[in-house]
């Protein structure tokens, strides 16, 4: 699905005129003044995704419902909202959040008051407050969800059934996987970094060991033709992948933890363990310094396994 070039330029110019707001945390840096390149792409059975800057936004547009998954930043959220309104001829009904990070929730302020409610895992408000307490003095206050759930949330959405499920601590302590059950499309949020070194937010309750387990459980529970939406992908690669790619990230974490365990057993220091230049079998993974590098992820794994 695409919007007209004239309409896209109008939306992009309007978004560029908005004041960018800094957020604390992964990818919460000051948004650039130039309008981002935005893409609306249909996947299957009225489910699609939107990319611009920040975590991938998912959407469902059918005769009964218009909903979105995650909200990116205020300027890109405005592009997304206006484009979806043009597509559906109506305002969205619902926002689902995959976790609390500002590149996934910074646009909540744009959707608040437009949608009927914003839904997230029960830990998201707490983690938003924690991030806000560490934010720069001029940072905008977070917009919190209106409703939360502990383990599973399910709702009929027109001719689709949408389920949000928490698999325990992984990327953060409050992740949710969004499953469009009849379309067999799963929005993974930042549980899936497609061929990129991931951000592991240990301060927000992350667990690499349970992240690995969660990826395996999710992939094995879904049919083989399931399409997964990644929160982020290596430049030039798609954000939609198969179950093989989900299991490949599981294998990435398995290799990562194995390297750290061997180093700890040999009495190596944190500096020695994190000096690995490339993880065998995953040499092509993209880095995004300073947080999204192999050394950073190895350091988090070292702290987790040594209980620091």
N, C-alpha and C positions, 0 to 999 in steps of 0.2 A: 504494500500500500504506500502511496506517496501523495504529498500535497503539492499544489501547483508551485512553480518557481516563484511567481509573483507573491503568492501568499507566504511562502517560506522566507523570502527576503524581508517581507513586512514583519513576520514574527521574530526573525533573527535581529532585526534592527531595534525592535521594541525591547527585546531581552537585553541587548547590549547597553541600552540606555539606563537599565536598572542599576542600582548601587549594589556592588558585590559585597557580601558579608563574610568575614573570616570565621572559620570554625576550628575547634581544637580536635585533633585526632587524625586518622588516616585520610589523606587527600582533602583536608579541610583548608587548604591554603587559599589566599585571596584569589578570587576568580579573575582571569584576565579580561581586559576591556573588549577585545575582539570577539564578535559573535562566534560561538562554536558551530562546527558542522554537525547538523542534526539528521538522524535517519529514523524513519518509521518503517518497520518491516513486519509483514504478516508471516506467521509461522504455520499454523494449522488450526482449523475449526474456530476461527474468530479470536485466536490468541496471537499476540505479536510482541515485539519489543521496540524500544526507543533508545537510541544512544546519542549522546552529545558530549558531556563531560561528567565524570563521576561514575557511580555504579549503574549498571544497566537497569532501565525501567521496563517492567513487563506490563502488558495491558490485555484486557478482555473486553471486546465490544460486540455484543449481540443484541437482539431486539429487547431483551429484558434488563440488561445491565451494562454499565460501563464502569470498569474498575481499573486501578493501576497498582503495581507493586513497586514500591520505593519512589523517591521524588527528586533525587540528585540535588542540585543547587537552585536557588531562587530564579536565576535567569533561565536556566535550561528547563526548569519545571514550568515556567511560563510558556516556553515554546511547545513543550509536551502537552500541556493543558489545552492551549489554543488549537493545536493540531488534532487532538482527539475530539474536541468539540466540533471541529469542522468535519471530521470523519463520521461521527455519530449523530450530529445534530442535536446534542444534548450535553449536559454537564455530567461528570463522573459521579457515581454513587458512593464509592468506597476506595480507600487507600489501605493496602496491606504493606507492612514494613518487614523486611528480612532481618534487620538489626538496627542499632542506634547510630552508627557512624554518619557524620555530617554529609558525606558525599552520597548518602542514601536517604537522608532525612532532612537535609537543608532546605528542600523545596516544600516541606510540610506547610509552611506559612502561605504558600501560593494556593494549595489545595484546601486548607482549613477554611470552613465557611462555605465552600463550594460543595464538598462531599458531605454525606450524611455522617460518616464516622471514619476515623483512622484506627486501625487495629494492629497490635504488635504483641510480641511475647511480654510476659509480666515483668521481666527484668529491664526492658527497654527504658521506661521512664527513669528508673534509678540510675542506669548507665548514662542517660542523657544529662541528668543532673550532675553526675560525677565529672563528665567531660566539660560541662559548663563551668564548674567550679575551677577548672584548670585553664579556662579559656582566657584570651586576651581581654582587657577591660572593655573594649568597644565591641566585643562580639555580641551578636544578636542572641536573645534568649531562645532556647529550643521550644519547638511546638510539640507537645506531648500527644501520644495516642489517646483516643476517647475510650477505647475498650482494650482489654488485654486478656491473654489466656496463658495457662500454665503448660499444658502439654499439646492439646489439639484444639483447633477451631475449624468448624465446617459450616458452609452456607451454600444453598442453592442460588445460582446467579444466572437467571434466565434459563437457558437450556444447558448450562454448565454447572458442575459441582466443584467448588473450590475448597481445598483443605490446606490449612497451615499447620505445620507440625514442628515441634521442638525436639531435637535429638540429644539434648544435653550440651555442655560446654564444648565449643569447637573454635571457630574464628573469634567469637566472643562468648560471654555467658548467656546471651539472649538471642541466639539465632533462630530463625524460622525458615523452613523450606515450604514453598508455595506450590501446591500440586493442582493443576487444572485436569481433573480426573478423566473427563470424557475426551478431551483433546490429547491427553497423555503428553502434556508439556509440564515441566517442572522448573520453576525459578529457584535457583540455588542460592541467590544472593552471593555473599563473599565466602560461602563454603566452597565455591569453585572459582579459582583463578586459572584460566585456561593458558597453560604454558607460561606462566609468570610466577616469580617467587612471591608467595603470599605474605600478607600482613597478619601476624598472630598477636592479637591484643591481649596479652597475658594480664595486664592491669585491669582488664574488663572481664576476667574470668575465663580466658581461652584455655583450651587443652589440645595440644597436638595429638596426643594419644587417643583421645575420644573423637577428635576430628577424623582421624584415620578410620576408626570404627564406624562412625556415622556415614562416611562416604560409601563404605562397603555395604552397610545396611540399606542405604537408599538405592544404590544401583541394583542390588539383588532383589529388592522388593518391587521394582518397576519392570514392565514388559520391555522386550528387546528393542521395540521401535520408539521408545520414549525419547523425546527431545528435551535437552537440558539447557537452560539459559544461565550462562556464567555471569557473575558479578563484574568480572574484568577479564580481558583477553590480551594476549601478546599482540603488539601492533601488527596489523596485516592479517590476523587470524579472526575467524568468526566468534561471536559470543554464544552461538548455538552449537551444541556438541552432542555426542552420543554417550551411552553408558560406558563405552570403552575409555572415553576421556575422563569420566568421573573416577573410574578405577585406576587410571594412570596417575591421577593426583593422589589417590590412596597409596600407590606404589612409590610416589615421590616422598611422601611422609615416612613410609616404611624404610626407604633408603636413608633418609635424613636421620631418623631415630637410630638406625643400625650403626651409622657412622659415629654418632655421639656416644652410644652405649659402648662401642669398642674403644673409643678414646678414653672414656671414664674408667673402663676396666684396666686400661694400660696406664692409668695414672696421669694422663695428659691434662694440661691446663685448659682453661676456657679459650685462651688466645691460640693455643696450638690446635684445638679442635675446630675453631671457627676460621682458621686460615685456609681451609680447603678452597681451592680455586674453582672447581666445578664438581657438581654431584654426578658421579658416574651414571650414565644412562639418561641424564637430564641436562646435558651441557648447553642445550639451546634455549633454556628458560630465560625469559627477559628479566632484567633488573630495573628497578626504579629507585635509585638512591634518594635519601639515606635509609629508608625503612624497608623497602622491598628488594633486599639483596640476599644472596645465599648466606653470607656471614651473619646477617641479622637474624634470619630464621634459625640458623644453627645455634646462635647465642640463646634464643628463647628455648630451644630444645634442650640445651645444656642446663639452663636454669630450671626447667621443668623436671628433667630427669634427676637432677641433683637436689631437687626440692628447695631451691633458693628463692 
